[in-house]
Amino acid sequence: MTAQSIARGRIRRARRSPITARLLTTLVVAVACLTPGVAHADVPDPGQCESIPFRVGAGDTLATTLCTPAGATTGKVMVLMPGSNYNHTYWDFPHAPETYNFRRAMNAAGFTTLVVDRAGTGASSRPASTGVTATADAQALHELVGALRAGYAGSEPFDTVVTGGHSLSSGVAVLEATTHHDVDGVLLTGYSHSLNVPGALGVIGTYQPAEQDAAFTGRGYDTGYLTTRPGTRERSFHAPETSDPAVVAVDEATKDVFSAAEYPDGLTSTLPPMSTDITVPVFVVNGSADVLCSNACADTATLQAAETPHFAPAARLRTFVLPGSGHSVNLARNTAGYQAAVREWMDSIPG
């Protein structure tokens, strides 16, 4: 199912429910953005992509997309997992891809990418929410790393595997790296050890059972699956200085769910001394206007000083703060600066 058809379906359901006119307008804008021929849909894709279902655990399936650079390749692969309330579209954003599509930017730089829908999201299996935990996510990530090293779906084996997470899935990446020590680098975005508690409580206050949202009603989500209330994502994940109304609209139209059971063990990744067990290069990225981060995210130097005590020297910690960006750094107008910083960091990892 395409992002365009998803958006259209959500609008049809919204018309049959007590949804506000403002949200309906937002979704209409999103459909326009996703219509072929609009929003720079003709921009050539620098990656050659294949959708591959991946079996994990007791028979569940994760939806994954493996994209190899159309041009020269570095031989390095990035496993990109989205955070809560998002699916693969966070890394593979459909609107104005020449600006906001992180996956394409990495493919253009010569890096292979594997974008993954977490269990319960996107096209992945939807087990009972109680079984969807950050620890289970980390085990699935570990299995993906092993498969890439062995030759993913018949591809050439990769010697250099880097995991990339956002928000909750950054915590998953920390859990995976400290448990299995099987990766060559860890990219942590929307992650820090300096939580802004009032901001976090404000975001948590926007959550509701997915079944109560017109976008997900009747699709079989149990009460442990949550999502954001309509119209709240702009304040939670974006920032006025760097947000694009069309991007916010597409973000709302393609939003997803998460399991409440993912949070308890996911948050342990920010408690000392877990991250000190990472022994490969780490890159921590945040937005300066992220409501979930304290003053530590004011600028790159401040974040570097705040995060250094939480990592071992072997991590060769680097940090980057995207000025004016909210929590979702992939979707800020100036995201190109962050993409460039990641490319430089990836080049620094031996491969």
BELRA-V164587 format. One record per backbone hydrogen bond with DSSP energy under -0.5 kcal/mol. NH is the residue of the N-H (numbers start at 1). CO is the residue of the C=O. If there is no record, write none. Layout:
nh:NH co:CO
nh:NH co:CO
//
This chain:
nh:6 co:2
nh:7 co:3
nh:8 co:4
nh:9 co:5
nh:10 co:6
nh:11 co:7
nh:12 co:8
nh:13 co:9
nh:14 co:10
nh:15 co:11
nh:16 co:12
nh:16 co:13
nh:17 co:14
nh:19 co:14
nh:19 co:17
nh:24 co:20
nh:25 co:21
nh:26 co:22
nh:27 co:23
nh:28 co:24
nh:29 co:25
nh:30 co:26
nh:31 co:27
nh:32 co:28
nh:33 co:29
nh:34 co:30
nh:35 co:31
nh:35 co:32
nh:38 co:35
nh:41 co:38
nh:43 co:40
nh:46 co:44
nh:48 co:68
nh:49 co:47
nh:50 co:66
nh:52 co:64
nh:54 co:62
nh:56 co:60
nh:59 co:56
nh:59 co:57
nh:60 co:56
nh:62 co:54
nh:64 co:52
nh:64 co:62
nh:65 co:115
nh:66 co:50
nh:67 co:65
nh:67 co:113
nh:68 co:48
nh:70 co:46
nh:74 co:110
nh:75 co:110
nh:77 co:160
nh:78 co:112
nh:79 co:162
nh:80 co:78
nh:80 co:114
nh:81 co:79
nh:81 co:164
nh:82 co:116
nh:85 co:257
nh:86 co:83
nh:90 co:87
nh:91 co:88
nh:92 co:88
nh:96 co:39
nh:99 co:96
nh:100 co:96
nh:101 co:97
nh:102 co:100
nh:103 co:91
nh:105 co:101
nh:106 co:102
nh:107 co:103
nh:108 co:104
nh:109 co:105
nh:110 co:107
nh:111 co:106
nh:112 co:76
nh:113 co:67
nh:114 co:78
nh:115 co:65
nh:116 co:80
nh:117 co:63
nh:118 co:116
nh:120 co:125
nh:121 co:118
nh:124 co:121
nh:125 co:61
nh:127 co:125
nh:131 co:128
nh:132 co:129
nh:133 co:131
nh:134 co:261
nh:137 co:133
nh:138 co:134
nh:139 co:135
nh:140 co:136
nh:141 co:137
nh:142 co:138
nh:143 co:139
nh:144 co:140
nh:145 co:141
nh:146 co:142
nh:147 co:143
nh:148 co:144
nh:149 co:145
nh:150 co:146
nh:151 co:147
nh:154 co:151
nh:155 co:152
nh:158 co:148
nh:160 co:75
nh:161 co:159
nh:162 co:77
nh:163 co:185
nh:164 co:79
nh:165 co:187
nh:166 co:81
nh:167 co:189
nh:169 co:166
nh:170 co:167
nh:171 co:167
nh:172 co:168
nh:173 co:169
nh:174 co:170
nh:175 co:171
nh:176 co:172
nh:177 co:173
nh:178 co:174
nh:179 co:175
nh:180 co:176
nh:181 co:176
nh:181 co:177
nh:184 co:161
nh:185 co:161
nh:186 co:281
nh:187 co:163
nh:188 co:186
nh:188 co:283
nh:189 co:165
nh:189 co:187
nh:190 co:285
nh:191 co:285
nh:195 co:193
nh:196 co:292
nh:197 co:195
nh:200 co:196
nh:201 co:197
nh:202 co:198
nh:203 co:199
nh:204 co:200
nh:205 co:201
nh:206 co:203
nh:207 co:204
nh:208 co:227
nh:210 co:225
nh:212 co:209
nh:213 co:210
nh:216 co:213
nh:217 co:213
nh:219 co:216
nh:225 co:222
nh:226 co:224
nh:226 co:258
nh:227 co:208
nh:229 co:206
nh:232 co:229
nh:236 co:232
nh:237 co:233
nh:238 co:233
nh:238 co:234
nh:242 co:239
nh:242 co:324
nh:243 co:239
nh:247 co:244
nh:248 co:244
nh:249 co:245
nh:250 co:246
nh:251 co:247
nh:252 co:248
nh:253 co:249
nh:254 co:250
nh:255 co:252
nh:256 co:85
nh:258 co:226
nh:260 co:224
nh:262 co:259
nh:263 co:260
nh:264 co:260
nh:265 co:261
nh:266 co:262
nh:267 co:263
nh:268 co:264
nh:269 co:266
nh:270 co:267
nh:271 co:268
nh:274 co:271
nh:276 co:273
nh:277 co:274
nh:278 co:275
nh:281 co:184
nh:282 co:315
nh:283 co:186
nh:284 co:318
nh:285 co:188
nh:286 co:320
nh:288 co:322
nh:289 co:325
nh:290 co:287
nh:293 co:290
nh:294 co:194
nh:297 co:294
nh:298 co:295
nh:303 co:299
nh:304 co:300
nh:305 co:301
nh:306 co:302
nh:307 co:303
nh:308 co:304
nh:309 co:305
nh:310 co:307
nh:311 co:308
nh:315 co:312
nh:316 co:313
nh:318 co:282
nh:320 co:284
nh:322 co:286
nh:322 co:320
nh:323 co:321
nh:325 co:322
nh:328 co:237
nh:329 co:327
nh:331 co:328
nh:332 co:329
nh:333 co:242
nh:335 co:332
nh:337 co:334
nh:338 co:334
nh:339 co:335
nh:340 co:336
nh:341 co:337
nh:342 co:338
nh:343 co:339
nh:344 co:340
nh:345 co:341
nh:346 co:342
nh:347 co:343
nh:348 co:344
nh:348 co:345
nh:349 co:345
nh:349 co:346
//
